Amino acid sequence: MRASRFNHVSVQALDLEESVRFYVELFGAERIPTPKFPHTDDVVWLKLGDQQLHLFKKDGEAPVYHHFGVDVDDFEAMYLRVKELGLLDGETFAAKIWEHPAGWLQMYIRDPAGNLVEIDWPDPSAVDRSVVTEIQKMDEAAPQTGDAAVATLYLGR
């Protein structure tokens, strides 16, 4: 017996409707039917592709390093939008965008509740470096050798 896939990710929202708007407007998430829970009415389920993101209202700071990663259909457009909105996070993992030598990018942003979101892209060569200007090579900051050099977010590709 073993798990077959991730079903959903659940993160906190300080202001539920603000967080719903953020994920709908930035990522094209769709609000989907949400069950009523006995302990709270402050939960909203969103559809992201064929996965789900669950938002729950909770006060307090979001965990610093906890995050989830999403793929997007246009990395350059997403970069320009999150840069315009001032969402890029270059402090948590020491760079706003990392390029791995095995050939993928990861960009970090914070949502309205402070949750860290990783935006992933499978092909750095398809990104215009004159548009996406804040890419740092991971191998230069932390040499990638052995298994680390072939590590990928894109299994089976």
Secondary structure, DSSP 4 states (H G I P E B T S, - for coil): ----S--EEEEEESSHHHHHHHHHHHH--EEE----BTTBS-EEEEEETTEEEEEEE--SPPPSS-EEEEE-S-HHHHHHHHHHTT-B--STTS-SEEEETTTEEEEEEE-TT--EEEEEES-GGGS-TTTS--EEEHHHHS---THHHH--SSTT-
